[in-house]
Amino acid sequence: MHRTGELYGHFETLEQQKDSAALGMWIFLVTEVLFFGGLFLTYTINRHAFSVAFGAASNTLDLKLGGGNTVVLILSSLTMAMAVWSAQVGKKQWVSIFLIATLGLGTIFLGVKVIEYKQKFDHHLIPGSSFDMRYHSEHPGPNDDPKEIAAEKEELEKAFAVDPDINAHAQLYFSLYFGMTGLHALHMIVGAGLLLWLIKGSFAGRYTPQYNTPVEIVGLYWHFVDIVWIYLFPLLYLIDRHQ
């Protein structure tokens, strides 16, 4: 394909090329909305059917880690927006700085998710034969607060009194939890790869006020991934938070 500078042969101007790229990304994001929408619908149906189990399972999540990760992603959206602005006004050095900051925040988010996943593994909250909602309260760790363990045990006993099959129903919640957050994490990893590609281009001084399409398009993708988490956080972490 013929290419003149950053302009590909089948486009007449860089502006036309940018508009086409933006349209393509928006179409892609619409398909992503439909993809995540199916998971959200599945979650909604099962939460309505097994509200007690979903509430009890949600309360086992670490609200501090989830809330902290939410702040991290909001900050990453800010740094990504600043990277786009820097490219548009020709501040080449700041493009690199803000892209690196965005990548760093994304890496922090993924690292925290690894910690959370390990917690679920240690507490026997991975769907399967060893799944047990009572395991953590009956086998507390040395750093666990006795008052919090006692409160967790009391909440679980109340939940089991209402729903004796809570172990089976809570596995539906954690299946959705790992499916939805895992898919989101996969999108974050793809985004991190795109950021590395942008950072390489920014070091070469590729992005100017006349040509900054890649930064804007990846910015759209990154903001979408952040917005998905803004929905996931309350749906997964804030059910029945009354303690």
C-alpha positions in Angstrom: 0.0 0.0 0.0 1.3 3.4 -1.0 2.2 5.7 2.0 3.4 9.3 2.1 4.8 10.1 5.5 1.9 9.2 7.9 -0.7 9.4 5.2 -1.8 6.2 3.6 -2.6 6.1 -0.2 -6.3 5.7 -0.1 -6.8 8.8 2.0 -6.7 12.4 0.7 -5.8 14.1 4.0 -4.6 13.3 7.5 -7.9 14.6 8.8 -9.9 12.2 6.6 -7.6 9.4 7.8 -8.2 10.3 11.5 -12.0 10.4 11.0 -11.9 6.9 9.4 -9.8 5.5 12.2 -12.1 7.1 14.8 -15.1 5.6 13.1 -13.5 2.2 13.1 -12.7 2.4 16.8 -16.2 3.5 17.7 -17.6 0.5 15.7 -15.3 -1.8 17.5 -16.3 -0.4 20.9 -19.9 -0.9 20.1 -19.2 -4.6 19.6 -17.4 -4.6 22.9 -20.4 -3.1 24.6 -22.5 -5.9 23.2 -19.9 -8.4 24.4 -19.8 -7.1 28.0 -23.5 -6.5 27.9 -24.2 -10.3 27.7 -22.1 -10.8 30.8 -23.9 -7.9 32.6 -27.3 -9.5 31.7 -26.2 -12.9 33.0 -25.1 -11.2 36.2 -28.4 -9.3 36.6 -30.5 -12.5 36.2 -28.4 -14.5 38.6 -28.2 -11.7 41.2 -32.0 -11.4 41.2 -32.4 -15.2 41.6 -29.7 -15.6 44.3 -29.5 -12.2 46.0 -28.5 -13.6 49.4 -25.6 -15.7 48.0 -24.4 -12.8 45.8 -24.5 -10.4 48.8 -22.6 -12.8 51.0 -20.0 -13.5 48.3 -19.6 -9.8 47.5 -18.8 -9.1 51.1 -15.8 -11.4 51.0 -14.1 -9.1 48.5 -11.5 -6.6 49.7 -13.2 -3.2 49.4 -10.0 -1.3 50.0 -8.2 -3.0 47.1 -11.1 -2.7 44.8 -11.7 1.0 45.7 -8.0 1.7 45.4 -7.9 0.1 42.0 -10.8 2.3 40.9 -8.9 5.4 41.9 -5.9 4.1 40.0 -7.9 3.6 36.8 -9.5 7.1 37.0 -6.0 8.6 37.3 -4.9 6.5 34.3 -7.8 8.0 32.3 -6.5 11.5 33.3 -3.0 10.8 32.2 -4.2 9.2 29.0 -6.3 12.3 28.3 -3.2 14.5 29.0 -1.1 12.4 26.6 -3.7 13.1 23.9 -3.7 16.8 24.6 0.1 16.9 24.7 0.2 15.3 21.2 -2.4 17.7 19.9 -0.5 20.8 21.0 2.9 19.5 20.1 4.4 18.9 23.5 6.4 15.8 22.4 8.2 15.2 25.7 5.0 15.3 27.7 3.4 12.8 25.4 6.0 10.2 26.5 5.7 11.2 30.2 2.0 10.8 30.3 2.0 7.6 28.3 4.5 6.1 30.7 2.4 7.3 33.6 -0.7 5.6 32.1 1.2 2.4 31.6 2.5 2.5 35.1 -1.0 3.0 36.6 -2.3 0.2 34.4 0.5 -2.1 35.7 -0.4 -1.2 39.3 -4.1 -2.1 38.6 -3.1 -5.5 37.2 -0.7 -6.2 40.1 -3.5 -5.5 42.6 -5.8 -7.9 40.7 -3.2 -10.6 41.1 -3.2 -10.0 44.8 -7.0 -10.2 44.9 -7.0 -13.4 42.9 -4.5 -15.0 45.3 -6.7 -14.0 48.2 -9.6 -15.9 46.6 -7.4 -18.9 46.0 -6.1 -18.9 49.6 -9.7 -18.5 51.0 -11.0 -21.4 48.8 -13.3 -19.1 46.8 -12.3 -20.5 43.4 -15.4 -22.3 41.9 -14.8 -26.0 42.0 -14.8 -29.0 44.4 -12.8 -27.1 47.1 -15.1 -24.1 47.2 -16.2 -23.2 50.7 -17.7 -19.9 51.8 -16.9 -20.7 55.4 -13.2 -21.6 54.9 -11.8 -18.2 55.7 -13.8 -17.6 58.8 -13.0 -21.1 60.1 -9.3 -20.9 59.1 -8.3 -17.2 59.7 -4.8 -16.1 58.9 -2.4 -14.7 61.5 -2.9 -11.1 60.3 -6.7 -11.2 60.3 -8.6 -9.1 62.7 -10.6 -11.3 65.1 -13.5 -8.8 65.2 -13.7 -8.9 61.4 -13.6 -12.7 61.4 -16.3 -12.9 64.0 -18.5 -10.4 62.0 -17.8 -12.4 58.8 -18.8 -15.7 60.5 -22.0 -14.1 61.8 -22.9 -12.7 58.4 -22.4 -16.1 56.8 -24.5 -17.9 59.4 -27.3 -15.5 58.7 -26.9 -16.1 54.9 -26.8 -19.9 55.3 -30.0 -19.7 57.4 -31.8 -18.0 54.5 -30.1 -19.9 51.6 -28.8 -23.4 52.7 -27.4 -23.9 49.2 -25.3 -20.7 49.4 -22.1 -22.5 48.5 -23.5 -23.6 45.2 -25.1 -20.2 44.4 -22.1 -18.2 45.5 -20.0 -20.2 42.9 -22.2 -18.5 40.3 -21.1 -15.1 41.7 -17.4 -16.0 41.7 -17.7 -17.5 38.2 -19.0 -14.2 37.0 -16.5 -12.3 39.1 -13.5 -14.1 37.6 -15.1 -14.1 34.1 -15.8 -10.4 34.1 -12.7 -9.1 35.9 -10.5 -11.5 34.0 -11.9 -10.3 30.6 -11.4 -6.8 31.8 -7.8 -7.6 32.8 -7.3 -9.1 29.3 -8.4 -5.8 27.8 -6.0 -4.0 30.1 -3.1 -6.2 29.0 -3.9 -5.4 25.3 -4.1 -1.8 26.3 -0.7 -2.0 27.9 0.8 -3.5 24.7 -0.7 -0.6 22.7 0.8 1.9 25.2 4.2 0.4 24.7 3.8 0.8 21.0 2.8 4.4 21.5 5.7 5.1 23.8 8.1 3.8 21.2 6.6 6.2 18.7 6.7 9.1 21.1 10.4 8.6 21.7 10.9 8.9 18.0 8.9 12.2 18.0 6.3 10.7 15.7 3.2 12.5 17.2 2.7 16.1 16.2 -0.3 18.5 16.1 -0.8 17.4 12.4 -0.6 13.7 13.2 -1.6 12.2 16.5 -4.2 9.7 15.4 -2.7 6.6 17.2 -2.7 8.4 20.5 -6.3 9.5 20.2 -7.5 6.1 19.0 -5.7 4.2 21.8 -7.0 6.8 24.2 -10.6 6.0 23.2 -9.9 2.3 23.8 -8.3 3.0 27.2 -11.2 5.2 28.4 -13.7 2.5 27.4 -11.8 -0.1 29.5 -11.8 2.3 32.4 -15.6 2.9 32.0 -16.2 -0.8 32.1 -14.5 -1.0 35.5 -16.6 1.9 36.8 -19.6 -0.4 36.2 -17.9 -3.6 37.5 -16.8 -2.1 40.8 -20.2 -1.3 42.3 -21.8 -4.4 40.7 -19.2 -6.8 42.2 -17.9 -5.0 45.3 -20.8 -2.9 46.7 -23.6 -5.5 47.0 -25.2 -5.5 50.5 -22.3 -3.4 52.0 -23.9 -2.7 55.4 -21.1 -3.7 57.8 
